[in-house]
Amino acid sequence: MSRRRATHGAAVAPRPAQRAGLKQSPAVAWLVIAFLLGGGAYLTTSGWDNVYTLHRLEQASSAVEGRVLGKATRALSRGGQSWTLVVEYQPEGHPPLTKTFDVNGSTYRAAVASGVVRVTYHPDDPEVSLITKFAILPFQMLLGLGILMLLAGAFCVWIVRRPEAAKGADDASV
């Protein structure tokens, strides 16, 4: 009981054995690196795919009416909703294509009511297409965050591997 009163409210310095347990293990470091590199690669490719599609369609695009073949809605985690349409469209000079598009709510409701929707596509590559033009900023942010994660992962690899190289140089000089 007296020991409890003596340490109550006072900061207790960790014992030397406890300090040794705080040393970073290589497995944890490599797990963090894997997360940074894997997550960074995923975010970079996701952001780049959408930014590149929008960029190509700004350079050259054609539009055609498409027929709505299917529809789906899905509840999102924070009470929102996402909408998708399955559309068949025939680009000029190409065979008909069927593609699933993510759309906004107003486009979804109008397409379901009418059964048709306007598809914008790249004339040289009709697979590059969209129905709803989303804001580009979120995709640019994904791309930037992915690149930062890749750089942080590469820096962590350098940090983890640096002591091994330094040890090898010290051993060679002795």
ChimeraX attribute file (.defattr): number of C-alpha atoms within 10 A of each C-alpha:
attribute: neighborCount
match mode: 1-to-1
recipient: residues
	/A:1	5
	/A:2	7
	/A:3	7
	/A:4	8
	/A:5	9
	/A:6	9
	/A:7	10
	/A:8	10
	/A:9	8
	/A:10	8
	/A:11	7
	/A:12	8
	/A:13	8
	/A:14	8
	/A:15	8
	/A:16	8
	/A:17	8
	/A:18	10
	/A:19	10
	/A:20	9
	/A:21	9
	/A:22	8
	/A:23	8
	/A:24	9
	/A:25	9
	/A:26	10
	/A:27	9
	/A:28	10
	/A:29	15
	/A:30	15
	/A:31	11
	/A:32	15
	/A:33	21
	/A:34	15
	/A:35	15
	/A:36	22
	/A:37	23
	/A:38	16
	/A:39	18
	/A:40	24
	/A:41	17
	/A:42	17
	/A:43	22
	/A:44	23
	/A:45	16
	/A:46	16
	/A:47	22
	/A:48	18
	/A:49	14
	/A:50	18
	/A:51	19
	/A:52	13
	/A:53	15
	/A:54	18
	/A:55	12
	/A:56	16
	/A:57	18
	/A:58	10
	/A:59	8
	/A:60	12
	/A:61	16
	/A:62	15
	/A:63	18
	/A:64	13
	/A:65	15
	/A:66	23
	/A:67	19
	/A:68	21
	/A:69	15
	/A:70	13
	/A:71	15
	/A:72	12
	/A:73	13
	/A:74	10
	/A:75	10
	/A:76	9
	/A:77	7
	/A:78	6
	/A:79	6
	/A:80	8
	/A:81	12
	/A:82	14
	/A:83	18
	/A:84	18
	/A:85	23
	/A:86	16
	/A:87	24
	/A:88	20
	/A:89	24
	/A:90	17
	/A:91	23
	/A:92	12
	/A:93	8
	/A:94	12
	/A:95	9
	/A:96	12
	/A:97	13
	/A:98	15
	/A:99	14
	/A:100	16
	/A:101	17
	/A:102	19
	/A:103	19
	/A:104	16
	/A:105	15
	/A:106	10
	/A:107	18
	/A:108	21
	/A:109	13
	/A:110	12
	/A:111	20
	/A:112	15
	/A:113	10
	/A:114	10
	/A:115	14
	/A:116	17
	/A:117	22
	/A:118	17
	/A:119	22
	/A:120	23
	/A:121	23
	/A:122	20
	/A:123	18
	/A:124	12
	/A:125	12
	/A:126	22
	/A:127	13
	/A:128	16
	/A:129	22
	/A:130	22
	/A:131	20
	/A:132	18
	/A:133	13
	/A:134	14
	/A:135	10
	/A:136	13
	/A:137	11
	/A:138	13
	/A:139	20
	/A:140	17
	/A:141	14
	/A:142	21
	/A:143	24
	/A:144	17
	/A:145	17
	/A:146	25
	/A:147	21
	/A:148	16
	/A:149	22
	/A:150	24
	/A:151	15
	/A:152	16
	/A:153	22
	/A:154	15
	/A:155	13
	/A:156	18
	/A:157	17
	/A:158	11
	/A:159	12
	/A:160	15
	/A:161	11
	/A:162	11
	/A:163	11
	/A:164	10
	/A:165	10
	/A:166	11
	/A:167	10
	/A:168	10
	/A:169	11
	/A:170	9
	/A:171	8
	/A:172	8
	/A:173	6
	/A:174	5
